[in-house]
């Protein structure tokens, strides 16, 4: 998940991983029971994404907002 966010291939807020085409089929989603995901990329001064700070829950969280990633 973090790698996908850092590469710009996944949104920073995934409210329901089962309903997201980018995450629903990932083996790690089922293995860890990831229901939702929130990530804040760490961007260096030159614009390079260095990594992310992230968290997840085993349940979908439809109430998450894009602002929650900030």
C-alpha positions in Angstrom: 0.0 0.0 0.0 2.7 2.5 1.0 4.7 1.8 -2.1 1.6 2.3 -4.3 0.9 5.7 -2.6 4.5 6.8 -3.0 4.4 5.9 -6.7 1.1 7.8 -7.1 -0.8 4.6 -8.0 -3.1 4.6 -4.9 -5.1 7.4 -3.2 -4.0 8.4 0.2 -7.4 7.6 1.7 -9.0 4.2 0.9 -12.3 4.0 2.8 -13.1 0.4 1.8 -10.3 -1.7 0.4 -12.8 -4.3 -0.9 -14.4 -1.7 -3.1 -11.1 -0.3 -4.5 -9.9 -1.9 -7.7 -6.2 -1.2 -6.7 -6.4 -3.0 -3.3 -9.2 -5.6 -3.5 -7.0 -8.1 -5.2 -3.8 -7.6 -3.3 -2.9 -10.7 -1.3 -1.8 -8.5 1.7 -5.4 -7.1 1.9 -6.8 -10.5 2.8 -3.7 -11.7 4.7 -3.9 -8.8 7.2 -7.7 -8.1 6.9 -7.2 -4.5 5.8 -10.6 -2.8 5.6 -9.4 0.8 5.1 -6.1 2.6 4.7 -4.8 6.1 5.4 -1.5 7.4 4.3 0.5 10.7 4.4 3.4 10.8 2.0 6.6 12.3 3.2 7.8 14.7 0.5 11.3 16.2 0.4 12.0 19.8 -0.5 12.8 18.7 -4.1 9.4 17.1 -4.5 10.7 13.5 -4.1 8.5 11.2 -2.1 10.8 9.7 0.6 8.2 7.4 2.2 4.9 7.5 4.0 3.3 7.4 7.4 0.3 5.2 7.3 -2.3 3.3 9.3 -5.1 0.9 8.6 -8.1 -0.7 10.2 -9.6 -4.1 9.7 -13.0 -2.5 9.0 -14.1 -0.2 6.2 -14.4 3.5 7.4 -16.7 5.3 5.0 -16.6 8.4 7.2 -12.9 9.0 6.4 -12.2 12.3 4.6 -9.4 13.3 2.3 -8.4 15.8 4.9 -7.8 13.0 7.4 -4.6 12.1 5.5 -3.2 15.5 6.1 
